[in-house]
Each structure stands twice: as C-alpha cells, then as structure tokens.
Amino acid sequence: MKWRTAASTILFHKTLRNVLLLRRGGSAKFMPNMYVFPGGIVEDKIDDQFPIEKTNFSFVKDQPISIRGFKNDFPLRVAALRELFEETGILMVVDDNLAGKTVLTTSKDKRLRRWREKIREDPSKFHEFFTDYRLDLHSLQPWSNWLTPSTYTQRFDTVFFVIPVDREIEVDMCDKEMSGWKWVTPKTILEKGAEKGKRGILAPPQYYELTRLLNTRFNRLSAMCNPYKMCPQLIIPKEDPRKTYEILPGDHLYENDDEFSSPPREMHESDISKSEVADCVIHRITHFQPNFSRCQLHVKNVDRESEKIRLFHIERTVN
C-alpha cells in the first residue's frame, strides 16, 4: 500500500511551554475527535513548485529528515505552513520592508481571511499572496517523522516541524475540519489523555511528541530532532484484545525486516511484559480501546539505541 506524505507544525511557546492543539471534528474520516497539531497533505505539483524566491529557504542549512521521492524538504516546509494557515489563520512570513520575520493572522485581517478562503479552494494560489512578503520556511525546525502503522487503510508519512514562538498567537480556526483549539501545556493534555475510564484524546504520535517536548528546553529543540522514521508495530495481548502495544524502533521486539509493512502480532501478555524486567531495550506505547484511551509511554535502557531513540535533552537511561 502506498502512503501519502504529510507535514505538521508544532507551535511551541518559549516561556510558557504551551503548544497549540486543534481538535478534529467527530465526522472526520481520520482520527475523529482527537487533538492534533495543525497539518495536512503535501500537495503534489503545488507545494514543490512554490517559487523559492518567495521564501527564505536559502537560509535553511540543516535538513536531517529525508523522505523518499523528495530531493529536499522544501515542499514539506511549504505544505506545513500552508496547512497551518488554512487551519488556524496563522501565517509565518518575512516582511522585507520591516527587515524581519513576523506573524500574520486572519483574526483581525479581512483581506487575509479572503486569501485563506481562496487558498483553501485552490492551494495552487498560495504563492500569489506573496507580493509584499516571503514565506518564512526558515522558522521551521525539523522534529520527527512518523509513518502510520501497516494495519490502517489510510497511511501517512508525516514530518513534524517545531516553531518556537514568544506569544500565544490568536487562532481563527477553520470549523470545516476542526471542532476546537487550545493553547495548553504538554503536561496538562498528557494527564488528561491518560485518565482511566475516558475516551482517548491523543493518538500515539501526538502523545509521544508531547512527552518529548515536556522534557526538552526550547533552546535544545534543534538538537532533539529525531531523523529516524517511526513506524509503530502492533502487538495485541491474547488475554486482552482491547489493549495494544505499539512497538517502536529500538525496542527489542521491533522487527527491522519489513519494518514498515509488519503485520500485527498476537502474543501472551507474559511474553511481552517479561522483557520489561530483563536487561532489554524497551521503547513502546500502550493504549486501550476505544480511541487510544489510557496512553502510556514505556522506555528502558534507551541510551543503548541513541541512534533510533532521541527522547530527552540529555542522554540517560530511563527506568
């Protein structure tokens, strides 16, 4: 099965350490009712043809995440900012008249709101807006890359970028796709998502990346980029089919052969959990039905797989 390439933007407040999350609508085809970072599909023959002279891409020196079929991450950066604009009304630009970067928002700009509607109807018109500004691709810091597990009918190869911001930018949400939004600390939303007896609100990639952000200082963001593609492999314990183990790269149960097409496995709970008391690398997420409820991240001896596991701002073993 061929998957689609996507790009997502994490707005991360430098001092408050808040992030911007959107909540998908209940009728959404993919991940309904879940909190997500703004993002969407990379539009073929549109995002890659955005005029490079209308950007500051020439200042981008580090492109640690590579995606097959793309010679560089230029189209992913364009898609990330275009989708951020379409979904939130927030647009990261360079204003050459003011000799610096700035943030535009449709919340108080009717002209910009009209442009957003035009771009939503036809993404190829995105570049037409940039007569007085350039698209601020340099603001995006590569963060991680997730591929949807092989069991899903829709699969997305998503690159996540982080943009450090110094204020909670006002959101003008597109209610055609989303039902709500909030600026929230990773700690708050993680605790809410782990509550027993409630439906899940975070899919594993969002849960995992929020955990990383919780443990990372903003001035270490670039050092914390994980260039290794994360494609969870699913194990269902025979004793409880409502529970799922998502085995991540580096975990001793992760199958490196055909890692992106590995079918789900069934194992006895005792065989899965006994490794947690052994001297093995543990790198996995557990959750329950319905809707990824009671998400938990399990890590142990991760410093032995530092190439594939980049969790925290210092190298250490987590028990």
Secondary structure, DSSP 8 states (H G I E B T S, - for coil): ---EEEEEEEEEETTT--EEEEEE-TT-SSSTT-EE-SEEE--TTTGGGS-GGGB-GGG--------TT-SSSHHHHHHHHHHHHHHHSEEEEEETTTTEEEEEEGGG-HHHHHHHHHHHH-GGGGGGGTTS-EE-GGG-EEEEEEE--TT-SS-EEEEEEEEEESS-------TTTEEEEEEE-HHHHHHHHT-TTS---B-HHHHHHHHHHHT--GGGTGGG---S-B--EEEEETT-TTEEEEE-TTSTT---TTTTS---EEE-HHHHHGGGGTT--EEEEEEETTTTEEEEEEEESGGGGTTT---SSS-----
